Every structure is written in structure tokens, then in C-alpha cells.
Amino acid sequence: MKAIALNCSLKRESKSSSTQRLLTEIGEELGKKKVTFETAHVLDYNVLPGVKSDEGEGDEWPALRTRILAADILIVGTPIWLGQPSSIAKRVLERMDAFLEEADDQGRMPSYGKVAAVAVVGNEDGAHHVCAELYQGLNDVGFTLAPNATTYWVGEAMGSKNYKDLKKTPEETGNATELMVSNAVHLAKCLKGKAYPGTE
């Protein structure tokens, strides 16, 4: 089993982001289940705006798309900005809109049979809203979501504390991460064993 996490932080240096810390913790849980894990910092790629799988010269989305479709599990990690997913996370969804046009004769998109989950961090309210937006988009482009398909941490409203600066992982977030990973891996194994039939 393979999993890839997309770090949709707005920070150029991914190692300094709270998003990366949470994704690293998810990777540790996946490792316990013998799932190969990799992270892609989306800002390391020149992902052009658009809704096609290849937007032409200079577009580095095709390389990222290949890595996404090679995995069984996709985790989208995003900070909360203005109560919303980051613009990078939204661009990722916009580019995966191309899957709708790439369905096979049974209506199955390239993402069919792949599981998605969401990781959210922020020092403001909005984690549930961000999850709702990403859940809808990921489902629209063909990914399957397991129960409890998210883990998140939010600090005090209008506060200045960041997840990356915490001395230890809060128990609630750790428990959510463990459950999210367990359910995602279970579902991915089920789908790998029996694919969606699509239309007859």
C-alpha cells in the first residue's frame, strides 16, 4: 500500500510549517500499518491554474498527478486561512477536475478506488468548514472517503500559537490521526480487492 500527502501550506519552506508536522505524524501512523508514505510540498511545483491535466509549457502538475495516481491513499494537508482551505489546496482540486473528462467507458475516473483524507491546522476557527469543502471536492473528482476522514488542530481563536510550536501532540489530535489512518487503510485495502463496477 502507498500513501501520498500533499502539503498545501503557503510557506515556501515546508519543514517550518504546522501542516508538515501534522502530515509527518500521519506518516508515522501509516508506517505502523506498513504503508509506504511520501509527502509532496505543492509549492515546490509550478502548478499552473486551469482544469486540464496538462496546461502546457512550464506546468509541473503532470508530475505531481502521476505521484497522486500511483498511491492508494491521498491526504490533503492544509492550513486555515480566512476560514478557508489554502489557495494551494483549492488549486489542487481545480486541477483534479480534469478527472471528470478522463473517465473510462464505465464512468470511472482515474481516482476511482483511491481513498482520500484531510489534515487541517490553524490558529482560528474553521476546521470543520475546511473539511467540508475538501470532502466535497475530493468526492466529486472520484476519491472515496472513510468514516472520520480527517485529523485537525486549531488553537485559540485569534491566538498566535502554532501547531508546530507545541511541545507535544494533543491527545485529541493524536487519537483523530490514529482513527483516520486506520479507517483509510482499511478502506483502501477493501477497494484494492474489489473495484467499483461503474455503469454497466
VMD Tcl script that draws the C-alpha trace (Angstrom):
set ca {
  {0.00 0.00 0.00}
  {1.19 3.52 -0.82}
  {0.07 6.90 0.51}
  {0.96 10.42 -0.55}
  {0.31 13.60 1.39}
  {0.07 16.95 -0.33}
  {1.34 19.78 1.84}
  {-0.72 22.76 0.71}
  {0.94 25.22 3.07}
  {1.55 28.74 1.84}
  {5.03 28.64 3.38}
  {7.86 28.20 0.90}
  {9.85 26.15 3.40}
  {7.70 23.11 4.11}
  {9.70 21.95 7.14}
  {8.75 25.10 9.04}
  {5.01 24.60 8.60}
  {2.47 23.28 11.08}
  {0.88 21.42 8.17}
  {4.08 19.43 7.67}
  {4.26 18.50 11.36}
  {0.75 17.01 11.24}
  {1.49 15.21 7.97}
  {4.64 13.75 9.50}
  {2.56 12.38 12.39}
  {0.15 10.84 9.88}
  {3.11 9.27 8.10}
  {4.27 7.71 11.37}
  {0.83 6.13 11.88}
  {0.80 4.85 8.30}
  {4.24 3.35 8.85}
  {2.87 1.31 11.75}
  {0.48 -0.25 9.22}
  {3.26 -0.97 6.73}
  {2.04 1.68 4.30}
  {4.73 3.43 2.23}
  {4.42 7.19 2.75}
  {5.69 10.21 0.87}
  {4.98 13.92 1.05}
  {4.82 16.47 -1.76}
  {5.11 20.16 -0.95}
  {2.89 21.60 -3.66}
  {4.74 24.94 -3.71}
  {7.83 23.05 -4.88}
  {5.98 22.53 -8.16}
  {4.91 25.13 -10.70}
  {1.22 24.15 -10.73}
  {-0.41 26.40 -13.29}
  {-4.05 27.46 -12.93}
  {-6.50 25.50 -15.02}
  {-8.73 22.44 -15.15}
  {-6.77 20.19 -17.51}
  {-4.24 17.51 -16.58}
  {-1.59 19.35 -18.57}
  {-1.73 23.10 -19.06}
  {1.28 23.19 -21.35}
  {4.75 24.68 -21.17}
  {6.08 25.13 -17.66}
  {3.25 23.22 -15.98}
  {4.57 20.78 -13.38}
  {1.18 19.42 -12.34}
  {1.56 16.32 -14.60}
  {4.48 15.08 -12.46}
  {2.50 15.61 -9.28}
  {-0.59 14.00 -10.83}
  {1.46 10.88 -11.62}
  {2.54 10.59 -7.98}
  {-1.04 11.05 -6.75}
  {-2.45 8.36 -9.04}
  {0.34 5.93 -8.12}
  {-0.83 5.99 -4.49}
  {-3.71 4.14 -2.84}
  {-4.34 6.89 -0.28}
  {-4.23 10.67 -0.76}
  {-4.03 13.03 2.20}
  {-4.59 16.72 1.54}
  {-2.99 18.84 4.25}
  {-3.92 22.49 4.52}
  {-3.76 25.40 6.90}
  {-6.85 27.51 7.53}
  {-6.75 30.99 6.04}
  {-9.73 33.33 6.44}
  {-11.78 30.29 7.46}
  {-10.99 28.57 4.15}
  {-8.63 25.92 2.77}
  {-5.46 27.46 1.38}
  {-5.47 28.68 -2.22}
  {-2.95 25.91 -2.93}
  {-5.42 23.24 -1.77}
  {-8.10 24.79 -3.96}
  {-5.79 24.78 -6.95}
  {-5.10 21.07 -6.41}
  {-8.84 20.37 -6.51}
  {-9.26 22.52 -9.61}
  {-6.56 20.59 -11.43}
  {-8.11 17.25 -10.44}
  {-11.35 18.44 -12.05}
  {-9.80 17.04 -15.24}
  {-10.53 13.53 -13.90}
  {-14.18 14.11 -14.82}
  {-13.21 14.18 -18.51}
  {-10.88 11.20 -18.17}
  {-13.42 8.60 -17.07}
  {-13.44 5.20 -18.76}
  {-16.39 3.63 -20.60}
  {-17.98 2.67 -17.26}
  {-17.76 6.26 -15.98}
  {-14.85 5.55 -13.62}
  {-12.37 8.37 -13.14}
  {-8.62 7.70 -12.69}
  {-9.10 8.34 -8.96}
  {-11.71 5.59 -8.54}
  {-10.71 3.04 -5.94}
  {-8.42 5.51 -4.20}
  {-9.06 6.80 -0.69}
  {-8.72 10.43 0.41}
  {-8.40 12.04 3.82}
  {-7.81 15.57 5.09}
  {-5.44 17.16 7.62}
  {-6.10 20.72 8.82}
  {-4.19 23.10 11.10}
  {-4.79 26.69 12.14}
  {-5.00 29.13 14.98}
  {-8.51 30.18 14.05}
  {-11.90 28.52 13.78}
  {-12.94 26.75 10.60}
  {-11.58 23.18 10.62}
  {-14.99 21.60 10.00}
  {-15.78 24.08 7.22}
  {-12.42 23.40 5.56}
  {-13.02 19.65 5.77}
  {-16.49 20.04 4.27}
  {-15.11 21.95 1.28}
  {-12.33 19.45 0.65}
  {-14.57 16.40 1.21}
  {-16.99 17.64 -1.43}
  {-14.28 18.40 -3.95}
  {-12.40 15.15 -3.44}
  {-15.59 13.11 -3.73}
  {-16.62 14.98 -6.88}
  {-13.35 14.02 -8.57}
  {-13.69 10.34 -7.69}
  {-11.97 9.71 -4.36}
  {-13.62 7.65 -1.61}
  {-13.74 8.89 1.99}
  {-13.72 6.60 5.01}
  {-15.54 7.49 8.25}
  {-13.67 10.09 10.31}
  {-11.57 11.04 7.29}
  {-9.85 13.94 8.99}
  {-7.50 14.97 11.72}
  {-7.03 18.56 12.77}
  {-5.79 21.01 15.34}
  {-6.95 24.57 15.91}
  {-5.54 26.89 18.51}
  {-7.27 29.60 20.46}
  {-9.30 31.94 18.25}
  {-7.22 34.96 17.23}
  {-4.26 33.43 19.05}
  {-0.65 33.27 17.95}
  {0.28 29.69 18.89}
  {1.02 27.34 16.00}
  {0.82 23.55 15.93}
  {4.49 23.23 15.03}
  {5.41 25.01 18.27}
  {3.53 22.69 20.63}
  {5.77 20.68 22.97}
  {3.67 17.54 22.41}
  {0.78 16.40 20.25}
  {-2.60 16.98 21.94}
  {-4.28 13.69 22.82}
  {-7.42 14.53 20.85}
  {-5.46 15.22 17.67}
  {-3.34 12.11 18.14}
  {-6.44 9.97 18.56}
  {-8.07 11.52 15.49}
  {-4.94 10.85 13.43}
  {-4.82 7.22 14.52}
  {-8.50 6.64 13.70}
  {-8.29 8.45 10.36}
  {-5.31 6.34 9.29}
  {-6.85 3.08 10.48}
  {-10.09 3.68 8.59}
  {-8.35 4.95 5.44}
  {-6.02 1.95 5.24}
  {-8.88 -0.48 5.85}
  {-10.98 1.10 3.11}
  {-8.07 1.22 0.67}
  {-7.46 -2.50 1.17}
  {-11.14 -3.23 0.54}
  {-11.17 -1.20 -2.67}
  {-7.96 -2.77 -3.86}
  {-9.59 -6.17 -3.52}
  {-12.81 -5.23 -5.25}
  {-13.01 -2.31 -7.68}
  {-16.05 -0.16 -8.28}
  {-18.09 -1.55 -11.19}
  {-19.09 1.79 -12.68}
  {-22.01 1.72 -15.09}
  {-22.97 -1.49 -16.82}
}
mol new
graphics top color blue
foreach p $ca { graphics top sphere $p radius 0.5 }
foreach p [lrange $ca 0 end-1] q [lrange $ca 1 end] { graphics top cylinder $p $q radius 0.2 }
display resetview
